[in-house]
């Protein structure tokens, strides 16, 4: 989970709330 969280850290909010990250 730590790895994924870091991945979203540098990703734009738009992508973060795109649905992929939200699903996880």
C-alpha atoms as an extended CHARMM CRD file, in Angstrom:
* protein
*
        24  EXT
         1         1  UNK       CA              0.0000000000        0.0000000000        0.0000000000  PROA      1               0.0000000000
         2         2  UNK       CA              2.8860000000        2.3170000000        0.7560000000  PROA      2               0.0000000000
         3         3  UNK       CA              4.1720000000        1.9570000000       -2.7930000000  PROA      3               0.0000000000
         4         4  UNK       CA              0.7770000000        2.7900000000       -4.2950000000  PROA      4               0.0000000000
         5         5  UNK       CA              0.2900000000        5.7450000000       -1.9700000000  PROA      5               0.0000000000
         6         6  UNK       CA              3.6320000000        7.1620000000       -3.0900000000  PROA      6               0.0000000000
         7         7  UNK       CA              2.5870000000        6.6840000000       -6.7170000000  PROA      7               0.0000000000
         8         8  UNK       CA             -0.5200000000        8.7770000000       -6.1920000000  PROA      8               0.0000000000
         9         9  UNK       CA              1.5380000000       11.3260000000       -4.2900000000  PROA      9               0.0000000000
        10        10  UNK       CA              3.1830000000       12.6290000000       -7.4560000000  PROA      10              0.0000000000
        11        11  UNK       CA              0.0930000000       12.0830000000       -9.6120000000  PROA      11              0.0000000000
        12        12  UNK       CA             -2.2700000000       14.9820000000      -10.3640000000  PROA      12              0.0000000000
        13        13  UNK       CA             -5.4160000000       15.2410000000       -8.2680000000  PROA      13              0.0000000000
        14        14  UNK       CA             -7.4800000000       14.8490000000      -11.4330000000  PROA      14              0.0000000000
        15        15  UNK       CA             -5.9360000000       11.4410000000      -12.0380000000  PROA      15              0.0000000000
        16        16  UNK       CA             -6.1630000000       10.5630000000       -8.3510000000  PROA      16              0.0000000000
        17        17  UNK       CA             -9.9130000000       11.0660000000       -8.4620000000  PROA      17              0.0000000000
        18        18  UNK       CA            -10.2000000000        9.5550000000      -11.9260000000  PROA      18              0.0000000000
        19        19  UNK       CA            -11.5750000000        6.3590000000      -10.3900000000  PROA      19              0.0000000000
        20        20  UNK       CA             -8.5780000000        4.0310000000      -10.5870000000  PROA      20              0.0000000000
        21        21  UNK       CA             -7.0320000000        5.1990000000       -7.3340000000  PROA      21              0.0000000000
        22        22  UNK       CA            -10.4790000000        5.5900000000       -5.8080000000  PROA      22              0.0000000000
        23        23  UNK       CA            -11.2560000000        1.9620000000       -6.6050000000  PROA      23              0.0000000000
        24        24  UNK       CA             -8.1800000000        0.7630000000       -4.7360000000  PROA      24              0.0000000000
